[in-house]
Amino acid sequence: MTSKIRPPVFFPASAIIAALVLVGVLFPRDAERLFGAAQAFVLDTFGWFYLLTVGILLFSVLFFALSRFGRLKLGPDDAEPDYPYASWLAMLFAAGMGIGLMFYAVAEPVLHYSVPPEAEPRTLEAARQAMEFTFFHWGLHAWAIYAVVGLSLAYFSFRYNLPLTIRSGFYPLIRERIDGPVGHAVDVFAICGTVFGIATSLGLGVLQMNAGLNHLLGVPNTVWVQILLIAVVMGAATVSVVSGLDTGVRRLSEGNLVVAIVLMLFVLVVGPTTFIFKAFVQNIGAYLDDLLPRTFTLYAYEPRAWISDWTLFYWAWWISWSPFVGMFIARISRGRTVREFVLGVLFVPSTFTFFWMTVFGNSAISLDLGPAAGALAREVQENLPVALFQFFEYLPLSGITSTLAVILVGIFFVTSADSGSLVVDALASGGRDDTPVWQRIYWCVVQGTVAALLLLAGGLVGLQTMTLIAALPFAVILLLLAFGLLRGMQADVARAMEHRQAQPAVLVRGASWQARLGAILHEPNKRDVRRFIDSTARPALSDVRDELVRRGLDARLDGEGDGPVVLTVPAESARDFVYGVEPVAQPAMVFSAADTRTSLDGRRMIWAARTIFSDGSRGYDVTGFTKADLLSDVLAQFERYQILTQAESTQLYTGSPAARA
């Protein structure tokens, strides 16, 4: 299969990634110092920007959900969701799982408890704050970042027929120039951020796998063993890509999720069960109580390295991961309203993550306060990747649970690498998903190589530094995506208001006022409307279709039997032109008080032939039009469509190619 790459995206992204990694490889002795200095510079200079950006994104998505924009659909206005509600929520639930939750489930709460930023170490107040900080880092803010990317991808892809790439979210701002240098740069930064974000997760995963194997089997805990593990796992991911084992990997991932939940339930049952449930409720209360102050706390008046080591690193990590997770949630959300999307994406994965962190984190803190007597906290401080396995030592069946944990991390590793290569490949090929296998292999190898080289050069600091650097330009892109969404939604709401007042483009001609009154009072039945559609609407639309095809346009006419007849003219960079006519029934008018007491089910129904447009609006009744009238109406609507889709940003529909059809 021939290459499907976009050279202006593929080559610059590859070059930037190689250049950043080579700094550490070519100067190995100075790598740690260079990485440390770069990390300090980014955090000291732009830490405020990361914090402000994430706060803006959280309030932006909440505004989209709770305002009038929340009723807009991710797709045409009459689109139905691709997945049932329960299945969609289950997939969002699955999206919340990953290597990070395995790595930090015990480590983060225990570290905040033993080395807190505000309270006295290893006190009850430190324990309360530890869970509050953990919720803050893994809760609504992280998913607001993902929601902005996912919402932008879904909105402009499913409503505007644009490619499923980051650049499409810039259409309301720069219009056709998304196919030029600006659009290329947006996708390049998205690729760089995603590669380094995934490399960070892979690095954390291999550190934890090595720690687990060392704990269980005595395997040396060295960087060369970790690089060997990366090679093995990335080899498995590459085999998956080459063999097309999508179904197998998907089932493996689903099974992995089940095992993870079983592991969580095991800890819940054998641990301090009642305390965990009490702590879960109180943790949520504390989190919500301090949500606003924490969002903008930078310790500006009392500088602390803690904010850089934790909060700012997390925000950069989530920003880097956002194209990966955003594309997944966008693909499964066609047909949902903006309100459903935002509330589902914000609260379903966050709630599961909160419970997961409470089960593992509060259990670990409870053990350290009790039987462990501080030993667990000391062990976690000395060796972060081994935290989960040391925790299991204080519970029954520690050998089995530790083995399961290593297997879970390994499978998360494989599926993240496999899925990540597909997402990056799509970004590098203009949103295409029919790319040749070698391109996916290439990005799979790039991810593994980046993770291995950064571990070799600078360890965890190297991974964190590259994530921070790569996330900085993408943070600007996220703010522009949010602004682009606002512009696009404003235009679509304006268009929807026009459609609610839609009138036919031509007026049906009548011989006299008496004839017109007769037409108004006439109550067509289903047979009358069906006859009109078959004898007038279908031939008229068929003639238009034939003429469009003759003039070199791709046009089709759909509809058989008792359903609607629909003319569609596909468009590549805007919503398709659609003009359809369908039979609809509604209760007949009543002219007496007695009739108003009749239930709707018992009322007489009248039928009409109503227009259908590309956004799902039912425009107006065309019953009684002659073929010439209908042809004139179709052409008038097609002319409006052409004008509005080509309008410049100074017009009413600025930023929206989704013109009324």
Secondary structure, 3 states (H helix, E strand, C coil): CCCCCCHHHHHHHHHHHHHHHHHHHHCHHHHHHHHHHHHHHHHHHHHHHHHHHHHHHHHHHHHHHHCHHHHCECCCCCCCCCCCHHHHHHHHHHHCCCHHHHHHHHHHHHHHHHCCCCCCCCCHHHHHHHHHHHHHHHCHHHHHHHHHHHHHHHHHHHCCCCCCCHHHHHHHHHHHHHHCHHHHHHHHHHHHHHHHHHHHHHHHHHHHHHHHHHHHHCCCCCHHHHHHHHHHHHHHHHHHHHHCCHHHHHHHHHHHHHHHHHHHHHHHHHCCHHHHHHHHHHHHHHHHHCHHHHHCCCCCCCCCHHHHHHHHHHHHHHHHHHHHHHHHHHHCCCCCEHHHHHHHHHHHHHHHHHHHHHHHHHHHHHHHHCCCCCHHHHHHHHCHHHHHHHHHCCCCCHHHHHHHHHHHHHHHHHHHHHHHHHHHHHHHCCCCCCCCHHHHHHHHHHHHHHHHHHHHHHHHHHHHHHHHHHHHHHHHHHHHHHHHHHHHHHHHHHHHHHHHCCCCCCCCCCCCHHHHHHHHHCCCCHHHHHHHHHHHHHHHHHHHHHHHHHCCCCCEEECCCCCCEEEEECCCCCCCEEEEEEEEEEECCCCCHHHHCCCHHHCCEEEEEEEECCCCCEEEECCCCCHHHHHHHHHHHHHHHHHHHCCCCCCCCCCCCCCCC
